Amino acid sequence: MGRRDFEDDPDAPAANSLVPAASAIVVDAAGRVLLQRRSDNGMWALPGGAMNLGESLAECAVRETKEETGLDIEVTGIVGTYTDPRHVFAYDDGEVRQEFSICLLACPVGTDVDRLVASDESTDVGWFAPDEVDGLPMVHGIRKRLDDWRRGRMPAIR
């Protein structure tokens, strides 16, 4: 299923869905950050996705990271909340989802952090030094989360 992001775009379709989601900035002992290349839009992104009934936000981030990268993680903090109603995701099935994501900070669990596995949601998975991230194609919202983490600041809630 394809996905198209619209941010501050007056021609964006109107949202018809709001789904709580979690993403994770996973940082290893060497300071590298874990990213996946999404199969629905070809862009690099943080692991994450929609929260299921019966799970906590942290459990959502742990599950989504495992599903999308094969890596077990432990949540250690929060990077920020991202709930901009001017940022919507349009899917091929007609859903237009308003952004509602909490970005968590996490670290890998275990010793084999380089055994990464792409899923049907990702075409590639890898570790990147923070300065390597700038050259990767990604949507503005993901870059903002990474920039907020690198600056060590909690973004304003809007």
HUJOGI-V807309 format. One record per residue. N is the residue number from 0. RES is the residue in one letter. SS is DSSP state (alpha for helix, beta for strand, coil for the rest). NEAR is the number of other ideal C-beta (glycine too) atoms within 12 Angstrom. D_LAST is the distance of its C-alpha to the last C-alpha in whole Angstrom. Layout:
# HUJOGI-V807309
n=N res=RES ss=SS near=NEAR d_last=D_LAST
n=N res=RES ss=SS near=NEAR d_last=D_LAST
This chain:
# HUJOGI-V807309
n=0 res=M ss=coil near=16 d_last=29
n=1 res=G ss=coil near=17 d_last=27
n=2 res=R ss=beta near=24 d_last=24
n=3 res=R ss=beta near=25 d_last=22
n=4 res=D ss=beta near=33 d_last=19
n=5 res=F ss=beta near=28 d_last=17
n=6 res=E ss=beta near=24 d_last=14
n=7 res=D ss=coil near=16 d_last=14
n=8 res=D ss=coil near=18 d_last=17
n=9 res=P ss=coil near=9 d_last=18
n=10 res=D ss=coil near=11 d_last=21
n=11 res=A ss=coil near=22 d_last=19
n=12 res=P ss=coil near=20 d_last=20
n=13 res=A ss=coil near=18 d_last=19
n=14 res=A ss=coil near=24 d_last=17
n=15 res=N ss=coil near=16 d_last=20
n=16 res=S ss=beta near=21 d_last=18
n=17 res=L ss=beta near=19 d_last=16
n=18 res=V ss=coil near=25 d_last=17
n=19 res=P ss=coil near=26 d_last=16
n=20 res=A ss=beta near=35 d_last=17
n=21 res=A ss=beta near=40 d_last=17
n=22 res=S ss=beta near=49 d_last=18
n=23 res=A ss=beta near=49 d_last=20
n=24 res=I ss=beta near=44 d_last=21
n=25 res=V ss=beta near=46 d_last=24
n=26 res=V ss=beta near=33 d_last=26
n=27 res=D ss=coil near=26 d_last=30
n=28 res=A ss=coil near=14 d_last=32
n=29 res=A ss=coil near=15 d_last=33
n=30 res=G ss=coil near=19 d_last=29
n=31 res=R ss=coil near=23 d_last=29
n=32 res=V ss=beta near=42 d_last=26
n=33 res=L ss=beta near=46 d_last=27
n=34 res=L ss=beta near=42 d_last=26
n=35 res=Q ss=beta near=43 d_last=27
n=36 res=R ss=beta near=29 d_last=28
n=37 res=R ss=beta near=36 d_last=26
n=38 res=S ss=coil near=21 d_last=29
n=39 res=D ss=coil near=26 d_last=27
n=40 res=N ss=coil near=27 d_last=26
n=41 res=G ss=coil near=20 d_last=28
n=42 res=M ss=coil near=27 d_last=25
n=43 res=W ss=beta near=31 d_last=25
n=44 res=A ss=beta near=45 d_last=22
n=45 res=L ss=coil near=49 d_last=21
n=46 res=P ss=beta near=45 d_last=23
n=47 res=G ss=beta near=46 d_last=21
n=48 res=G ss=beta near=35 d_last=21
n=49 res=A ss=beta near=27 d_last=20
n=50 res=M ss=coil near=26 d_last=21
n=51 res=N ss=coil near=19 d_last=24
n=52 res=L ss=coil near=10 d_last=25
n=53 res=G ss=coil near=8 d_last=27
n=54 res=E ss=coil near=18 d_last=25
n=55 res=S ss=coil near=17 d_last=23
n=56 res=L ss=alpha near=28 d_last=20
n=57 res=A ss=alpha near=25 d_last=22
n=58 res=E ss=alpha near=21 d_last=25
n=59 res=C ss=alpha near=34 d_last=23
n=60 res=A ss=alpha near=45 d_last=22
n=61 res=V ss=alpha near=34 d_last=26
n=62 res=R ss=alpha near=29 d_last=27
n=63 res=E ss=alpha near=40 d_last=25
n=64 res=T ss=alpha near=42 d_last=26
n=65 res=K ss=alpha near=31 d_last=30
n=66 res=E ss=alpha near=27 d_last=30
n=67 res=E ss=alpha near=38 d_last=29
n=68 res=T ss=alpha near=40 d_last=30
n=69 res=G ss=coil near=27 d_last=33
n=70 res=L ss=coil near=39 d_last=32
n=71 res=D ss=coil near=27 d_last=31
n=72 res=I ss=beta near=38 d_last=28
n=73 res=E ss=beta near=22 d_last=27
n=74 res=V ss=beta near=32 d_last=24
n=75 res=T ss=beta near=20 d_last=24
n=76 res=G ss=beta near=21 d_last=20
n=77 res=I ss=beta near=26 d_last=16
n=78 res=V ss=beta near=36 d_last=15
n=79 res=G ss=beta near=31 d_last=11
n=80 res=T ss=beta near=25 d_last=9
n=81 res=Y ss=beta near=37 d_last=8
n=82 res=T ss=coil near=25 d_last=7
n=83 res=D ss=coil near=28 d_last=6
n=84 res=P ss=coil near=19 d_last=9
n=85 res=R ss=coil near=20 d_last=11
n=86 res=H ss=beta near=29 d_last=12
n=87 res=V ss=beta near=32 d_last=15
n=88 res=F ss=beta near=40 d_last=18
n=89 res=A ss=beta near=28 d_last=21
n=90 res=Y ss=beta near=23 d_last=24
n=91 res=D ss=coil near=13 d_last=28
n=92 res=D ss=coil near=14 d_last=28
n=93 res=G ss=coil near=14 d_last=26
n=94 res=E ss=coil near=22 d_last=23
n=95 res=V ss=beta near=26 d_last=20
n=96 res=R ss=beta near=31 d_last=17
n=97 res=Q ss=beta near=29 d_last=13
n=98 res=E ss=coil near=36 d_last=12
n=99 res=F ss=coil near=27 d_last=11
n=100 res=S ss=beta near=40 d_last=12
n=101 res=I ss=beta near=34 d_last=13
n=102 res=C ss=beta near=40 d_last=15
n=103 res=L ss=beta near=38 d_last=18
n=104 res=L ss=beta near=31 d_last=20
n=105 res=A ss=beta near=38 d_last=24
n=106 res=C ss=beta near=28 d_last=27
n=107 res=P ss=beta near=33 d_last=30
n=108 res=V ss=coil near=19 d_last=33
n=109 res=G ss=coil near=16 d_last=36
n=110 res=T ss=coil near=11 d_last=38
n=111 res=D ss=coil near=13 d_last=38
n=112 res=V ss=coil near=27 d_last=35
n=113 res=D ss=coil near=19 d_last=36
n=114 res=R ss=coil near=15 d_last=37
n=115 res=L ss=coil near=30 d_last=35
n=116 res=V ss=coil near=23 d_last=35
n=117 res=A ss=coil near=22 d_last=33
n=118 res=S ss=coil near=25 d_last=33
n=119 res=D ss=coil near=13 d_last=33
n=120 res=E ss=coil near=28 d_last=29
n=121 res=S ss=beta near=33 d_last=30
n=122 res=T ss=beta near=21 d_last=32
n=123 res=D ss=beta near=25 d_last=32
n=124 res=V ss=beta near=33 d_last=31
n=125 res=G ss=beta near=28 d_last=31
n=126 res=W ss=beta near=26 d_last=30
n=127 res=F ss=beta near=30 d_last=29
n=128 res=A ss=coil near=19 d_last=29
n=129 res=P ss=alpha near=24 d_last=26
n=130 res=D ss=alpha near=13 d_last=28
n=131 res=E ss=alpha near=18 d_last=29
n=132 res=V ss=alpha near=30 d_last=25
n=133 res=D ss=alpha near=16 d_last=25
n=134 res=G ss=alpha near=13 d_last=28
n=135 res=L ss=coil near=26 d_last=27
n=136 res=P ss=coil near=18 d_last=25
n=137 res=M ss=coil near=28 d_last=22
n=138 res=V ss=coil near=30 d_last=19
n=139 res=H ss=alpha near=22 d_last=16
n=140 res=G ss=alpha near=35 d_last=14
n=141 res=I ss=alpha near=38 d_last=16
n=142 res=R ss=alpha near=25 d_last=17
n=143 res=K ss=alpha near=32 d_last=14
n=144 res=R ss=alpha near=42 d_last=14
n=145 res=L ss=alpha near=37 d_last=18
n=146 res=D ss=alpha near=23 d_last=17
n=147 res=D ss=alpha near=25 d_last=15
n=148 res=W ss=alpha near=33 d_last=18
n=149 res=R ss=alpha near=23 d_last=20
n=150 res=R ss=alpha near=14 d_last=19
n=151 res=G ss=coil near=14 d_last=18
n=152 res=R ss=coil near=13 d_last=15
n=153 res=M ss=coil near=18 d_last=12
n=154 res=P ss=coil near=24 d_last=9
n=155 res=A ss=coil near=12 d_last=6
n=156 res=I ss=coil near=11 d_last=4
n=157 res=R ss=coil near=14 d_last=0
